[in-house]
Amino acid sequence: MKKLVIGCAVVGLIALSPKSEARLSASLVPPRLNAIPRQEHQTGVASWYGRKFQGYTTASGEAYDLNRLTAAHPTLPFGTTIRVTNLRNRKNILLRVNDRGPHIGRRLIDVSWAAAKRLGFVHSGITPVRLEVVAYPKRYVSPPTAKINY
């Protein structure tokens, strides 16, 4: 009977004790570089920037060239290749992200003058677009897609 009481007491203590999980120390967890959520696509408003910024240094360290097919996005890693589709005329183009922005309103992306010309919205200045990630840069470490339990 004494063993039964002690056994019940131990089981009760175990059941009432707070749960703890073994976790890796912060120094052993690999860093997530440029951790952004992978999305199938984004839609929003695009604008373009041109001659006024010609030769300025972009956030990636490159000189801005209005004749290159480049874009500014607030979070995508530099070097990401994206397909931008003008939703008004269905023209699309592949661009490389090399800058941060846009810095006006709630716009999704800024594109170079050459990209805006090919997409057909140089005269209007802005247009609704769909943005799809085609490829991340080779050096990009993507965030894990599932929770890893250690």
N, CA, C and O atoms as a GROMACS GRO file, in nm:
protein
  600
    1MET      N    1   0.082  -0.119   0.000
    1MET     CA    2   0.000   0.000   0.000
    1MET      C    3   0.087   0.126   0.000
    1MET      O    4   0.056   0.225  -0.067
    2LYS      N    5   0.196   0.121   0.077
    2LYS     CA    6   0.287   0.233   0.084
    2LYS      C    7   0.348   0.263  -0.052
    2LYS      O    8   0.362   0.380  -0.089
    3LYS      N    9   0.385   0.158  -0.128
    3LYS     CA   10   0.443   0.176  -0.261
    3LYS      C   11   0.340   0.236  -0.357
    3LYS      O   12   0.375   0.316  -0.443
    4LEU      N   13   0.214   0.197  -0.342
    4LEU     CA   14   0.106   0.250  -0.426
    4LEU      C   15   0.088   0.399  -0.401
    4LEU      O   16   0.071   0.476  -0.496
    5VAL      N   17   0.090   0.442  -0.276
    5VAL     CA   18   0.074   0.583  -0.241
    5VAL      C   19   0.192   0.663  -0.294
    5VAL      O   20   0.173   0.771  -0.351
    6ILE      N   21   0.313   0.613  -0.276
    6ILE     CA   22   0.432   0.683  -0.326
    6ILE      C   23   0.429   0.691  -0.478
    6ILE      O   24   0.462   0.794  -0.536
    7GLY      N   25   0.389   0.582  -0.542
    7GLY     CA   26   0.379   0.580  -0.689
    7GLY      C   27   0.279   0.682  -0.739
    7GLY      O   28   0.306   0.753  -0.836
    8CYS      N   29   0.163   0.689  -0.675
    8CYS     CA   30   0.061   0.787  -0.714
    8CYS      C   31   0.112   0.930  -0.693
    8CYS      O   32   0.086   1.018  -0.774
    9ALA      N   33   0.185   0.952  -0.583
    9ALA     CA   34   0.240   1.085  -0.555
    9ALA      C   35   0.340   1.125  -0.663
    9ALA      O   36   0.340   1.239  -0.708
   10VAL      N   37   0.426   1.033  -0.703
   10VAL     CA   38   0.526   1.062  -0.807
   10VAL      C   39   0.457   1.093  -0.940
   10VAL      O   40   0.492   1.189  -1.008
   11VAL      N   41   0.358   1.012  -0.976
   11VAL     CA   42   0.284   1.034  -1.101
   11VAL      C   43   0.213   1.169  -1.096
   11VAL      O   44   0.212   1.242  -1.195
   12GLY      N   45   0.155   1.203  -0.982
   12GLY     CA   46   0.088   1.332  -0.967
   12GLY      C   47   0.184   1.448  -0.981
   12GLY      O   48   0.152   1.548  -1.046
   13LEU      N   49   0.302   1.437  -0.922
   13LEU     CA   50   0.403   1.543  -0.932
   13LEU      C   51   0.450   1.561  -1.077
   13LEU      O   52   0.469   1.673  -1.124
   14ILE      N   53   0.468   1.450  -1.143
   14ILE     CA   54   0.510   1.456  -1.283
   14ILE      C   55   0.402   1.522  -1.368
   14ILE      O   56   0.432   1.606  -1.452
   15ALA      N   57   0.278   1.483  -1.346
   15ALA     CA   58   0.167   1.537  -1.424
   15ALA      C   59   0.147   1.686  -1.398
   15ALA      O   60   0.107   1.759  -1.489
   16LEU      N   61   0.174   1.732  -1.278
   16LEU     CA   62   0.154   1.872  -1.243
   16LEU      C   63   0.275   1.960  -1.267
   16LEU      O   64   0.265   2.082  -1.259
   17SER      N   65   0.390   1.899  -1.296
   17SER     CA   66   0.510   1.978  -1.317
   17SER      C   67   0.503   2.049  -1.453
   17SER      O   68   0.445   1.995  -1.547
   18PRO      N   69   0.562   2.169  -1.463
   18PRO     CA   70   0.559   2.240  -1.591
   18PRO      C   71   0.641   2.165  -1.696
   18PRO      O   72   0.745   2.106  -1.667
   19LYS      N   73   0.589   2.169  -1.819
   19LYS     CA   74   0.660   2.103  -1.929
   19LYS      C   75   0.780   2.187  -1.970
   19LYS      O   76   0.774   2.310  -1.969
   20SER      N   77   0.885   2.122  -2.005
   20SER     CA   78   1.002   2.192  -2.057
   20SER      C   79   1.047   2.119  -2.183
   20SER      O   80   1.034   1.997  -2.195
   21GLU      N   81   1.098   2.199  -2.276
   21GLU     CA   82   1.146   2.142  -2.401
   21GLU      C   83   1.295   2.167  -2.411
   21GLU      O   84   1.344   2.272  -2.371
   22ALA      N   85   1.365   2.071  -2.465
   22ALA     CA   86   1.507   2.090  -2.489
   22ALA      C   87   1.522   2.181  -2.610
   22ALA      O   88   1.458   2.159  -2.713
   23ARG      N   89   1.605   2.282  -2.598
   23ARG     CA   90   1.626   2.376  -2.708
   23ARG      C   91   1.775   2.394  -2.731
   23ARG      O   92   1.855   2.385  -2.638
   24LEU      N   93   1.809   2.419  -2.857
   24LEU     CA   94   1.948   2.447  -2.889
   24LEU      C   95   1.982   2.587  -2.840
   24LEU      O   96   1.897   2.676  -2.839
   25SER      N   97   2.106   2.605  -2.798
   25SER     CA   98   2.146   2.739  -2.758
   25SER      C   99   2.147   2.827  -2.883
   25SER      O  100   2.158   2.777  -2.995
   26ALA      N  101   2.134   2.956  -2.863
   26ALA     CA  102   2.127   3.050  -2.975
   26ALA      C  103   2.250   3.040  -3.065
   26ALA      O  104   2.240   3.065  -3.185
   27SER      N  105   2.365   3.006  -3.009
   27SER     CA  106   2.486   2.998  -3.089
   27SER      C  107   2.486   2.878  -3.184
   27SER      O  108   2.563   2.876  -3.280
   28LEU      N  109   2.401   2.778  -3.159
   28LEU     CA  110   2.397   2.660  -3.244
   28LEU      C  111   2.290   2.667  -3.351
   28LEU      O  112   2.290   2.587  -3.444
   29VAL      N  113   2.198   2.763  -3.339
   29VAL     CA  114   2.091   2.776  -3.438
   29VAL      C  115   2.146   2.852  -3.558
   29VAL      O  116   2.201   2.961  -3.541
   30PRO      N  117   2.134   2.796  -3.680
   30PRO     CA  118   2.187   2.866  -3.796
   30PRO      C  119   2.110   2.994  -3.823
   30PRO      O  120   1.988   2.997  -3.806
   31PRO      N  121   2.178   3.101  -3.864
   31PRO     CA  122   2.109   3.227  -3.891
   31PRO      C  123   2.025   3.216  -4.018
   31PRO      O  124   2.058   3.140  -4.109
   32ARG      N  125   1.916   3.292  -4.023
   32ARG     CA  126   1.834   3.298  -4.144
   32ARG      C  127   1.866   3.430  -4.212
   32ARG      O  128   1.829   3.536  -4.164
   33LEU      N  129   1.935   3.422  -4.323
   33LEU     CA  130   1.975   3.541  -4.395
   33LEU      C  131   1.863   3.587  -4.487
   33LEU      O  132   1.801   3.505  -4.555
   34ASN      N  133   1.838   3.716  -4.490
   34ASN     CA  134   1.735   3.773  -4.575
   34ASN      C  135   1.604   3.696  -4.566
   34ASN      O  136   1.541   3.667  -4.668
   35ALA      N  137   1.562   3.662  -4.445
   35ALA     CA  138   1.443   3.580  -4.426
   35ALA      C  139   1.318   3.658  -4.466
   35ALA      O  140   1.273   3.747  -4.394
   36ILE      N  141   1.264   3.623  -4.579
   36ILE     CA  142   1.138   3.682  -4.625
   36ILE      C  143   1.045   3.568  -4.661
   36ILE      O  144   1.090   3.462  -4.703
   37PRO      N  145   0.918   3.589  -4.645
   37PRO     CA  146   0.826   3.482  -4.682
   37PRO      C  147   0.823   3.462  -4.833
   37PRO      O  148   0.820   3.559  -4.909
   38ARG      N  149   0.825   3.337  -4.875
   38ARG     CA  150   0.814   3.309  -5.017
   38ARG      C  151   0.668   3.321  -5.057
   38ARG      O  152   0.581   3.260  -4.995
   39GLN      N  153   0.642   3.399  -5.157
   39GLN     CA  154   0.506   3.418  -5.203
   39GLN      C  155   0.498   3.380  -5.349
   39GLN      O  156   0.593   3.399  -5.424
   40GLU      N  157   0.384   3.327  -5.388
   40GLU     CA  158   0.364   3.294  -5.529
   40GLU      C  159   0.366   3.422  -5.612
   40GLU      O  160   0.429   3.426  -5.718
   41HIS      N  161   0.296   3.525  -5.565
   41HIS     CA  162   0.294   3.652  -5.636
   41HIS      C  163   0.248   3.763  -5.543
   41HIS      O  164   0.194   3.739  -5.436
   42GLN      N  165   0.271   3.885  -5.587
   42GLN     CA  166   0.223   4.004  -5.518
   42GLN      C  167   0.158   4.093  -5.623
   42GLN      O  168   0.201   4.095  -5.738
   43THR      N  169   0.056   4.166  -5.584
   43THR     CA  170  -0.003   4.264  -5.673
   43THR      C  171  -0.002   4.399  -5.603
   43THR      O  172  -0.016   4.407  -5.481
   44GLY      N  173   0.014   4.503  -5.682
   44GLY     CA  174   0.017   4.638  -5.627
   44GLY      C  175   0.045   4.738  -5.737
   44GLY      O  176   0.025   4.710  -5.855
   45VAL      N  177   0.090   4.854  -5.697
   45VAL     CA  178   0.116   4.963  -5.791
   45VAL      C  179   0.266   4.977  -5.813
   45VAL      O  180   0.346   4.976  -5.719
   46ALA      N  181   0.302   4.991  -5.941
   46ALA     CA  182   0.442   5.015  -5.978
   46ALA      C  183   0.458   5.159  -6.024
   46ALA      O  184   0.366   5.218  -6.081
   47SER      N  185   0.576   5.214  -5.998
   47SER     CA  186   0.613   5.344  -6.051
   47SER      C  187   0.752   5.329  -6.111
   47SER      O  188   0.813   5.222  -6.102
   48TRP      N  189   0.803   5.436  -6.172
   48TRP     CA  190   0.936   5.426  -6.230
   48TRP      C  191   1.018   5.548  -6.191
   48TRP      O  192   0.965   5.654  -6.159
   49TYR      N  193   1.150   5.530  -6.195
   49TYR     CA  194   1.239   5.641  -6.169
   49TYR      C  195   1.344   5.645  -6.279
   49TYR      O  196   1.386   5.542  -6.330
   50GLY      N  197   1.385   5.766  -6.316
   50GLY     CA  198   1.468   5.779  -6.436
   50GLY      C  199   1.583   5.874  -6.425
   50GLY      O  200   1.668   5.861  -6.337
   51ARG      N  201   1.587   5.971  -6.517
   51ARG     CA  202   1.703   6.058  -6.540
   51ARG      C  203   1.752   6.128  -6.413
   51ARG      O  204   1.873   6.145  -6.395
   52LYS      N  205   1.662   6.167  -6.325
   52LYS     CA  206   1.700   6.239  -6.203
   52LYS      C  207   1.798   6.158  -6.116
   52LYS      O  208   1.882   6.216  -6.047
   53PHE      N  209   1.786   6.025  -6.121
   53PHE     CA  210   1.869   5.938  -6.036
   53PHE      C  211   1.984   5.872  -6.112
   53PHE      O  212   2.057   5.791  -6.054
   54GLN      N  213   2.000   5.903  -6.239
   54GLN     CA  214   2.105   5.843  -6.321
   54GLN      C  215   2.241   5.860  -6.254
   54GLN      O  216   2.281   5.971  -6.221
   55GLY      N  217   2.312   5.747  -6.235
   55GLY     CA  218   2.445   5.748  -6.177
   55GLY      C  219   2.449   5.743  -6.025
   55GLY      O  220   2.555   5.719  -5.967
   56TYR      N  221   2.335   5.764  -5.959
   56TYR     CA  222   2.333   5.755  -5.812
   56TYR      C  223   2.362   5.612  -5.769
   56TYR      O  224   2.334   5.518  -5.843
   57THR      N  225   2.416   5.595  -5.651
   57THR     CA  226   2.445   5.463  -5.599
   57THR      C  227   2.317   5.403  -5.539
   57THR      O  228   2.252   5.466  -5.455
   58THR      N  229   2.282   5.284  -5.583
   58THR     CA  230   2.164   5.216  -5.530
   58THR      C  231   2.198   5.151  -5.397
   58THR      O  232   2.313   5.149  -5.354
   59ALA      N  233   2.097   5.098  -5.331
   59ALA     CA  234   2.118   5.033  -5.201
   59ALA      C  235   2.209   4.912  -5.212
   59ALA      O  236   2.274   4.875  -5.114
   60SER      N  237   2.216   4.849  -5.329
   60SER     CA  238   2.303   4.733  -5.347
   60SER      C  239   2.448   4.773  -5.374
   60SER      O  240   2.536   4.688  -5.376
   61GLY      N  241   2.472   4.903  -5.395
   61GLY     CA  242   2.607   4.951  -5.422
   61GLY      C  243   2.634   4.974  -5.570
   61GLY      O  244   2.739   5.029  -5.605
   62GLU      N  245   2.542   4.934  -5.658
   62GLU     CA  246   2.557   4.958  -5.801
   62GLU      C  247   2.518   5.101  -5.834
   62GLU      O  248   2.443   5.165  -5.761
   63ALA      N  249   2.571   5.150  -5.946
   63ALA     CA  250   2.527   5.280  -5.995
   63ALA      C  251   2.395   5.258  -6.071
   63ALA      O  252   2.383   5.164  -6.149
   64TYR      N  253   2.297   5.345  -6.046
   64TYR     CA  254   2.169   5.333  -6.117
   64TYR      C  255   2.186   5.371  -6.262
   64TYR      O  256   2.247   5.473  -6.294
   65ASP      N  257   2.133   5.288  -6.351
   65ASP     CA  258   2.135   5.314  -6.494
   65ASP      C  259   1.992   5.302  -6.544
   65ASP      O  260   1.934   5.194  -6.540
   66LEU      N  261   1.935   5.412  -6.590
   66LEU     CA  262   1.795   5.412  -6.633
   66LEU      C  263   1.769   5.323  -6.753
   66LEU      O  264   1.654   5.290  -6.783
   67ASN      N  265   1.875   5.283  -6.823
   67ASN     CA  266   1.859   5.198  -6.941
   67ASN      C  267   1.869   5.048  -6.912
   67ASN      O  268   1.852   4.966  -7.002
   68ARG      N  269   1.897   5.012  -6.787
   68ARG     CA  270   1.904   4.870  -6.750
   68ARG      C  271   1.770   4.824  -6.698
   68ARG      O  272   1.688   4.905  -6.655
   69LEU      N  273   1.747   4.694  -6.702
   69LEU     CA  274   1.620   4.636  -6.658
   69LEU      C  275   1.632   4.597  -6.511
   69LEU      O  276   1.656   4.481  -6.478
   70THR      N  277   1.614   4.697  -6.424
   70THR     CA  278   1.630   4.677  -6.281
   70THR      C  279   1.507   4.729  -6.207
   70THR      O  280   1.422   4.796  -6.265
   71ALA      N  281   1.501   4.696  -6.077
   71ALA     CA  282   1.387   4.737  -5.996
   71ALA      C  283   1.428   4.759  -5.852
   71ALA      O  284   1.532   4.710  -5.807
   72ALA      N  285   1.345   4.834  -5.780
   72ALA     CA  286   1.362   4.855  -5.636
   72ALA      C  287   1.243   4.792  -5.566
   72ALA      O  288   1.128   4.818  -5.601
   73HIS      N  289   1.270   4.707  -5.468
   73HIS     CA  290   1.166   4.641  -5.389
   73HIS      C  291   1.203   4.654  -5.243
   73HIS      O  292   1.322   4.652  -5.210
   74PRO      N  293   1.103   4.668  -5.153
   74PRO     CA  294   1.137   4.691  -5.012
   74PRO      C  295   1.203   4.574  -4.940
   74PRO      O  296   1.279   4.597  -4.847
   75THR      N  297   1.176   4.449  -4.980
   75THR     CA  298   1.227   4.336  -4.902
   75THR      C  299   1.299   4.226  -4.980
   75THR      O  300   1.378   4.152  -4.921
   76LEU      N  301   1.276   4.213  -5.108
   76LEU     CA  302   1.338   4.103  -5.183
   76LEU      C  303   1.490   4.119  -5.184
   76LEU      O  304   1.540   4.231  -5.193
   77PRO      N  305   1.564   4.009  -5.174
   77PRO     CA  306   1.711   4.017  -5.174
   77PRO      C  307   1.764   4.074  -5.306
   77PRO      O  308   1.707   4.051  -5.413
   78PHE      N  309   1.873   4.147  -5.297
   78PHE     CA  310   1.937   4.199  -5.417
   78PHE      C  311   1.978   4.082  -5.506
   78PHE      O  312   2.028   3.980  -5.458
   79GLY      N  313   1.956   4.097  -5.635
   79GLY     CA  314   1.989   3.991  -5.729
   79GLY      C  315   1.872   3.900  -5.761
   79GLY      O  316   1.883   3.813  -5.848
   80THR      N  317   1.759   3.917  -5.694
   80THR     CA  318   1.641   3.836  -5.722
   80THR      C  319   1.587   3.872  -5.859
   80THR      O  320   1.574   3.990  -5.892
   81THR      N  321   1.555   3.771  -5.939
   81THR     CA  322   1.493   3.793  -6.069
   81THR      C  323   1.342   3.784  -6.052
   81THR      O  324   1.291   3.687  -5.996
   82ILE      N  325   1.272   3.887  -6.100
   82ILE     CA  326   1.126   3.891  -6.086
   82ILE      C  327   1.062   3.912  -6.223
   82ILE      O  328   1.121   3.974  -6.311
   83ARG      N  329   0.941   3.861  -6.238
   83ARG     CA  330   0.862   3.889  -6.358
   83ARG      C  331   0.756   3.990  -6.315
   83ARG      O  332   0.678   3.966  -6.223
   84VAL      N  333   0.755   4.104  -6.382
   84VAL     CA  334   0.658   4.209  -6.355
   84VAL      C  335   0.563   4.216  -6.474
   84VAL      O  336   0.606   4.230  -6.588
   85THR      N  337   0.433   4.206  -6.445
   85THR     CA  338   0.330   4.212  -6.549
   85THR      C  339   0.244   4.335  -6.528
   85THR      O  340   0.188   4.354  -6.420
   86ASN      N  341   0.232   4.417  -6.631
   86ASN     CA  342   0.143   4.533  -6.628
   86ASN      C  343   0.001   4.479  -6.643
   86ASN      O  344  -0.032   4.421  -6.746
   87LEU      N  345  -0.083   4.498  -6.543
   87LEU     CA  346  -0.218   4.442  -6.545
   87LEU      C  347  -0.313   4.516  -6.638
   87LEU      O  348  -0.423   4.469  -6.665
   88ARG      N  349  -0.271   4.633  -6.688
   88ARG     CA  350  -0.357   4.707  -6.783
   88ARG      C  351  -0.341   4.655  -6.925
   88ARG      O  352  -0.439   4.649  -7.000
   89ASN      N  353  -0.219   4.617  -6.963
   89ASN     CA  354  -0.196   4.575  -7.102
   89ASN      C  355  -0.137   4.434  -7.115
   89ASN      O  356  -0.112   4.387  -7.226
   90ARG      N  357  -0.113   4.368  -7.002
   90ARG     CA  358  -0.059   4.230  -6.996
   90ARG      C  359   0.085   4.216  -7.046
   90ARG      O  360   0.131   4.104  -7.065
   91LYS      N  361   0.156   4.326  -7.068
   91LYS     CA  362   0.298   4.317  -7.103
   91LYS      C  363   0.374   4.275  -6.979
   91LYS      O  364   0.342   4.318  -6.868
   92ASN      N  365   0.477   4.191  -6.997
   92ASN     CA  366   0.557   4.150  -6.882
   92ASN      C  367   0.705   4.150  -6.919
   92ASN      O  368   0.741   4.147  -7.036
   93ILE      N  369   0.788   4.154  -6.816
   93ILE     CA  370   0.931   4.165  -6.835
   93ILE      C  371   1.002   4.106  -6.713
   93ILE      O  372   0.948   4.106  -6.603
   94LEU      N  373   1.123   4.055  -6.734
   94LEU     CA  374   1.206   4.006  -6.624
   94LEU      C  375   1.298   4.118  -6.579
   94LEU      O  376   1.365   4.182  -6.661
   95LEU      N  377   1.302   4.142  -6.447
   95LEU     CA  378   1.386   4.246  -6.390
   95LEU      C  379   1.471   4.187  -6.279
   95LEU      O  380   1.440   4.082  -6.224
   96ARG      N  381   1.578   4.258  -6.247
   96ARG     CA  382   1.665   4.219  -6.135
   96ARG      C  383   1.655   4.324  -6.027
   96ARG      O  384   1.669   4.444  -6.054
   97VAL      N  385   1.631   4.281  -5.903
   97VAL     CA  386   1.621   4.374  -5.789
   97VAL      C  387   1.761   4.418  -5.750
   97VAL      O  388   1.847   4.336  -5.719
   98ASN      N  389   1.784   4.551  -5.751
   98ASN     CA  390   1.915   4.603  -5.711
   98ASN      C  391   1.904   4.726  -5.621
   98ASN      O  392   2.004   4.794  -5.594
   99ASP      N  393   1.783   4.756  -5.575
   99ASP     CA  394   1.765   4.876  -5.493
   99ASP      C  395   1.650   4.856  -5.396
   99ASP      O  396   1.572   4.761  -5.409
  100ARG      N  397   1.639   4.944  -5.299
  100ARG     CA  398   1.529   4.944  -5.204
  100ARG      C  399   1.432   5.056  -5.241
  100ARG      O  400   1.472   5.160  -5.293
  101GLY      N  401   1.308   5.033  -5.214
  101GLY     CA  402   1.206   5.132  -5.246
  101GLY      C  403   1.080   5.056  -5.282
  101GLY      O  404   1.078   4.934  -5.263
  102PRO      N  405   0.980   5.117  -5.329
  102PRO     CA  406   0.964   5.261  -5.348
  102PRO      C  407   0.945   5.333  -5.215
  102PRO      O  408   0.910   5.272  -5.114
  103HIS      N  409   0.969   5.462  -5.218
  103HIS     CA  410   0.960   5.542  -5.095
  103HIS      C  411   0.844   5.640  -5.100
  103HIS      O  412   0.842   5.740  -5.028
  104ILE      N  413   0.747   5.612  -5.186
  104ILE     CA  414   0.631   5.699  -5.199
  104ILE      C  415   0.506   5.616  -5.180
  104ILE      O  416   0.484   5.517  -5.251
  105GLY      N  417   0.424   5.655  -5.086
  105GLY     CA  418   0.294   5.592  -5.068
  105GLY      C  419   0.300   5.442  -5.045
  105GLY      O  420   0.394   5.392  -4.983
  106ARG      N  421   0.201   5.373  -5.095
  106ARG     CA  422   0.189   5.228  -5.076
  106ARG      C  423   0.224   5.153  -5.204
  106ARG      O  424   0.159   5.053  -5.238
  107ARG      N  425   0.323   5.199  -5.274
  107ARG     CA  426   0.361   5.134  -5.399
  107ARG      C  427   0.439   5.007  -5.371
  107ARG      O  428   0.511   4.997  -5.271
  108LEU      N  429   0.425   4.910  -5.460
  108LEU     CA  430   0.489   4.779  -5.445
  108LEU      C  431   0.632   4.779  -5.496
  108LEU      O  432   0.720   4.718  -5.435
  109ILE      N  433   0.656   4.847  -5.608
  109ILE     CA  434   0.785   4.837  -5.675
  109ILE      C  435   0.813   4.963  -5.756
  109ILE      O  436   0.721   5.027  -5.807
  110ASP      N  437   0.940   4.998  -5.766
  110ASP     CA  438   0.988   5.101  -5.858
  110ASP      C  439   1.069   5.029  -5.965
  110ASP      O  440   1.149   4.941  -5.934
  111VAL      N  441   1.049   5.066  -6.090
  111VAL     CA  442   1.126   5.006  -6.199
  111VAL      C  443   1.205   5.114  -6.270
  111VAL      O  444   1.173   5.232  -6.260
  112SER      N  445   1.307   5.073  -6.342
  112SER     CA  446   1.388   5.168  -6.419
  112SER      C  447   1.304   5.224  -6.535
  112SER      O  448   1.200   5.168  -6.570
  113TRP      N  449   1.353   5.334  -6.593
  113TRP     CA  450   1.283   5.395  -6.706
  113TRP      C  451   1.270   5.295  -6.821
  113TRP      O  452   1.163   5.286  -6.883
  114ALA      N  453   1.376   5.219  -6.851
  114ALA     CA  454   1.372   5.122  -6.961
  114ALA      C  455   1.265   5.015  -6.936
  114ALA      O  456   1.195   4.974  -7.028
  115ALA      N  457   1.254   4.971  -6.811
  115ALA     CA  458   1.152   4.871  -6.778
  115ALA      C  459   1.012   4.930  -6.793
  115ALA      O  460   0.922   4.864  -6.845
  116ALA      N  461   0.993   5.054  -6.748
  116ALA     CA  462   0.862   5.119  -6.760
  116ALA      C  463   0.825   5.137  -6.907
  116ALA      O  464   0.709   5.123  -6.944
  117LYS      N  465   0.924   5.168  -6.990
  117LYS     CA  466   0.898   5.185  -7.134
  117LYS      C  467   0.852   5.053  -7.194
  117LYS      O  468   0.755   5.051  -7.270
  118ARG      N  469   0.921   4.943  -7.162
  118ARG     CA  470   0.882   4.812  -7.216
  118ARG      C  471   0.747   4.765  -7.161
  118ARG      O  472   0.673   4.694  -7.229
  119LEU      N  473   0.716   4.804  -7.038
  119LEU     CA  474   0.588   4.766  -6.978
  119LEU      C  475   0.475   4.860  -7.023
  119LEU      O  476   0.357   4.830  -7.001
  120GLY      N  477   0.511   4.970  -7.086
  120GLY     CA  478   0.411   5.060  -7.144
  120GLY      C  479   0.344   5.156  -7.048
  120GLY      O  480   0.226   5.187  -7.064
  121PHE      N  481   0.418   5.205  -6.947
  121PHE     CA  482   0.355   5.302  -6.858
  121PHE      C  483   0.444   5.423  -6.828
  121PHE      O  484   0.430   5.485  -6.723
  122VAL      N  485   0.534   5.457  -6.919
  122VAL     CA  486   0.620   5.574  -6.899
  122VAL      C  487   0.535   5.700  -6.887
  122VAL      O  488   0.562   5.784  -6.801
  123HIS      N  489   0.436   5.717  -6.972
  123HIS     CA  490   0.357   5.840  -6.974
  123HIS      C  491   0.263   5.852  -6.855
  123HIS      O  492   0.240   5.962  -6.806
  124SER      N  493   0.208   5.740  -6.808
  124SER     CA  494   0.115   5.748  -6.694
  124SER      C  495   0.189   5.757  -6.561
  124SER      O  496   0.134   5.811  -6.465
  125GLY      N  497   0.313   5.705  -6.554
  125GLY     CA  498   0.392   5.714  -6.431
  125GLY      C  499   0.371   5.600  -6.333
  125GLY      O  500   0.465   5.558  -6.265
  126ILE      N  501   0.249   5.550  -6.324
  126ILE     CA  502   0.219   5.438  -6.236
  126ILE      C  503   0.123   5.343  -6.307
  126ILE      O  504   0.053   5.382  -6.400
  127THR      N  505   0.122   5.218  -6.262
  127THR     CA  506   0.030   5.119  -6.318
  127THR      C  507   0.014   5.003  -6.221
  127THR      O  508   0.105   4.976  -6.142
  128PRO      N  509  -0.099   4.935  -6.225
  128PRO     CA  510  -0.114   4.816  -6.142
  128PRO      C  511  -0.032   4.701  -6.202
  128PRO      O  512  -0.032   4.682  -6.323
  129VAL      N  513   0.037   4.626  -6.115
  129VAL     CA  514   0.123   4.518  -6.163
  129VAL      C  515   0.105   4.393  -6.079
  129VAL      O  516   0.054   4.396  -5.967
  130ARG      N  517   0.151   4.284  -6.137
  130ARG     CA  518   0.164   4.157  -6.067
  130ARG      C  519   0.313   4.124  -6.067
  130ARG      O  520   0.378   4.132  -6.171
  131LEU      N  521   0.366   4.088  -5.951
  131LEU     CA  522   0.509   4.058  -5.937
  131LEU      C  523   0.522   3.912  -5.898
  131LEU      O  524   0.458   3.866  -5.803
  132GLU      N  525   0.606   3.838  -5.970
  132GLU     CA  526   0.633   3.698  -5.939
  132GLU      C  527   0.784   3.678  -5.926
  132GLU      O  528   0.860   3.727  -6.010
  133VAL      N  529   0.827   3.608  -5.822
  133VAL     CA  530   0.969   3.576  -5.807
  133VAL      C  531   1.001   3.460  -5.901
  133VAL      O  532   0.939   3.354  -5.894
  134VAL      N  533   1.099   3.482  -5.988
  134VAL     CA  534   1.142   3.378  -6.082
  134VAL      C  535   1.260   3.301  -6.023
  134VAL      O  536   1.264   3.178  -6.030
  135ALA      N  537   1.356   3.375  -5.965
  135ALA     CA  538   1.474   3.310  -5.906
  135ALA      C  539   1.536   3.400  -5.801
  135ALA      O  540   1.547   3.522  -5.818
  136TYR      N  541   1.576   3.337  -5.691
  136TYR     CA  542   1.652   3.408  -5.588
  136TYR      C  543   1.799   3.399  -5.624
  136TYR      O  544   1.840   3.308  -5.696
  137PRO      N  545   1.881   3.492  -5.574
  137PRO     CA  546   2.025   3.485  -5.604
  137PRO      C  547   2.085   3.359  -5.543
  137PRO      O  548   2.033   3.305  -5.445
  138LYS      N  549   2.194   3.312  -5.600
  138LYS     CA  550   2.258   3.188  -5.555
  138LYS      C  551   2.304   3.195  -5.410
  138LYS      O  552   2.302   3.094  -5.340
  139ARG      N  553   2.344   3.312  -5.365
  139ARG     CA  554   2.394   3.325  -5.228
  139ARG      C  555   2.282   3.332  -5.124
  139ARG      O  556   2.309   3.332  -5.004
  140TYR      N  557   2.158   3.339  -5.169
  140TYR     CA  558   2.044   3.356  -5.079
  140TYR      C  559   2.013   3.226  -5.004
  140TYR      O  560   2.002   3.120  -5.065
  141VAL      N  561   2.000   3.236  -4.872
  141VAL     CA  562   1.961   3.122  -4.789
  141VAL      C  563   1.815   3.141  -4.755
  141VAL      O  564   1.780   3.234  -4.682
  142SER      N  565   1.730   3.056  -4.808
  142SER     CA  566   1.587   3.072  -4.787
  142SER      C  567   1.547   3.029  -4.647
  142SER      O  568   1.613   2.945  -4.586
  143PRO      N  569   1.439   3.088  -4.596
  143PRO     CA  570   1.392   3.047  -4.464
  143PRO      C  571   1.337   2.905  -4.469
  143PRO      O  572   1.292   2.861  -4.575
  144PRO      N  573   1.342   2.833  -4.358
  144PRO     CA  574   1.289   2.697  -4.360
  144PRO      C  575   1.140   2.698  -4.391
  144PRO      O  576   1.067   2.789  -4.349
  145THR      N  577   1.094   2.596  -4.464
  145THR     CA  578   0.954   2.590  -4.501
  145THR      C  579   0.871   2.522  -4.395
  145THR      O  580   0.749   2.540  -4.392
  146ALA      N  581   0.932   2.447  -4.309
  146ALA     CA  582   0.859   2.378  -4.201
  146ALA      C  583   0.933   2.396  -4.070
  146ALA      O  584   1.055   2.417  -4.068
  147LYS      N  585   0.860   2.389  -3.962
  147LYS     CA  586   0.921   2.401  -3.830
  147LYS      C  587   1.004   2.278  -3.803
  147LYS      O  588   0.960   2.165  -3.823
  148ILE      N  589   1.125   2.300  -3.758
  148ILE     CA  590   1.215   2.189  -3.728
  148ILE      C  591   1.212   2.166  -3.577
  148ILE      O  592   1.239   2.257  -3.499
  149ASN      N  593   1.179   2.045  -3.538
  149ASN     CA  594   1.178   2.009  -3.396
  149ASN      C  595   1.309   1.939  -3.362
  149ASN      O  596   1.344   1.839  -3.425
  150TYR      N  597   1.379   1.989  -3.263
  150TYR     CA  598   1.504   1.928  -3.221
  150TYR      C  599   1.480   1.841  -3.101
  150TYR      O  600   1.574   1.780  -3.049
   0.00000   0.00000   0.00000
